[in-house]
Amino acid sequence: MSRLAGTLAAGDARWGFLIRFLVVAAAMLLLAPAVLSDFRLSLLAKFLCFAIVAVGIGLAWGQGGMLVLGQGLFFGLGGYSMGMYMKLEEAGPGQLPDFMVWSGVESLPAVWEPFRHAWFALPMAVLLPMAVAAVLGTLVFRQRVRGAYFAILSQGLAAAFVIVLVGQQGLTGGTNGLTNFTQLFGLDLTAQANASILYTMVALGLLAVFLIARQLVASRYGRVLVAVRDSEDRVRFLGYDPTRIKVVAYTAAAGMAGLAGAMFVPIVGIISPALLGILPSIEMVIWVALGGRAVLAWAAGGAVLVNWVKTGLSERFPSGWLYLFGMVFVVVIAFAPKGMAGIGEYVRAGLGRPGAVRLGPRARDRATARDRAAQEPA
Amino acid sequence: MKDDDSTPIPGGEMLRVEGLGSGYGSTQVLFDVSLGVPEGGLCCVMGRNGVGKTTLMSTIMGLIRARGGQVVLAGEDITRTEPYERVRAGIAYVPQGRDCFPQLTVMENLRVVAEACPHPEGGAIDEALELFPRVKELLSRPAGFLSGGQMQQLAIARALVARPRLLLLDEPTEGIQPSIILEIEEAIAQLKQSAGLSIVLVEQYVEFAMRLADTYVVMDGGRVVEAGDAGALEDGSLQEMLAV
């Protein structure tokens, strides 16, 4: 009887997910381009890039317990790979990007040379962050660096990356970063009408990344990842290697951040150190915390909503918006510590629906008491 | 459980710990600890709280890295290997406090290990459960709902799913009612006798330990202060050493 109910519930959940996914996909791909102006649509495209980063953070932090405070590093590696390609494409064969000419660089640095080719630059936007994360993760996780120490280390790397970028003016464009883009693959980036093409690409990218991450979480690998998050040593003495498990999640998150960075550049038209340092990296984690780190969809939703609120508030209250924005953070954390994802669950728990069993501690206690009562012989 | 296909062991020794040092951060806990467990033997580690018994088990398992000395399993130096490699080499660990997955069912807890250590011939879970009929009745119950005694039995059964050669048991009687302690004692005796498992047992319950042990070591301040054959031991002297 209860097994039958369980099977039905599992089937329901699968259909429920599919329906929700299709609704959101349709809203993103069909509704948004139809109702939003070109300006709003390109803003939303930017937010969807952030959502791609957030899915990665949801995977590494929400599921794997690694507080990744330095995703700006990977976002930047992706962004600069793309930016370098676009700069060279624009300069034309044998020519130097404009900022190099201003900085007195006379020949193209060797690092830049391969980024002339799209077949190299575009894969590199994802593979380079993944390679860096894989090497770094292996070194760090094998040494059993975790918790706050890992967070500080990841943050330090983002800071170091920014310092290198700023210091190597001739190589990287320095503080200004890479900008002045006008076209990509012959697509005129200055024409507002092209916003919807870029938007659609990002939306498809986000949907694909989300499905990949969700597949990882739902797989056996995902269950071990959560087990590592909850108690690394337990998993260790049961015969698993936590290093490998964590490196995979960290590397996947880095690849997602890199992809997001690469898509961000043609949409926003700039990649610069100011977008990648400590503060932006922390902001990325805040999106996920406010959305709900335990639920991938809400991690992504958090990125979009927080940025939407930020833009909305700053437009309407140009002088006081930061106070209001800060207040939103405080209210969400105070009343829904599990983020916006938690709000729906609290409501459901309040109504006593069975979905509440997996939820907050109070709801769980109640469910436990109920199960105990059911098992007690009458 | 692996007695027929295991490699020949020099001197018949399953575990040799030699001059082991270990600790946490800047605190050294173990100093120059040595002990040996013959194949099919049971060595009991005794001592008051805080003398390093659990640290010793964690270091043998590799959860804490040794700072000096050697851990040798069946003639092979495993001091620098990772814990998951040690599980594959044949060590299984039943930690103090059991450390089961409370939300997973009893069966799922066992399958976690079966997934990590797949044995081509299968049947490891059934074999492990044979010893604990009490656990067998609870397979679909979440482990968080088990009593302390049931959970302890589950933890031992879980360790057996890996088909170990050496079993590390950390205070299996802690907080458990006497009738269940007897069941656990019987199970351990059976593992030792019929399965030929080598065992390191950390225990404060002296009578329980002495009924099972072949050899013993007493620890104090992170060092071994006394060691010998369990048979030659008089109850009184040991009680004196362990008195708080």
Interface residues (C-beta under 8 A of the other chain):
Chain A: R220 A227 S231 D233 R234 R236 F237 L238 G239 Y240 D241 T243 T368 D371 R372 Q375
Chain B: M61 G62 L63 E82 P83 Y84 V87 R88 Y93 P95 D99 F101 V112 V113 E115 A116 C117 F145 R158 A162
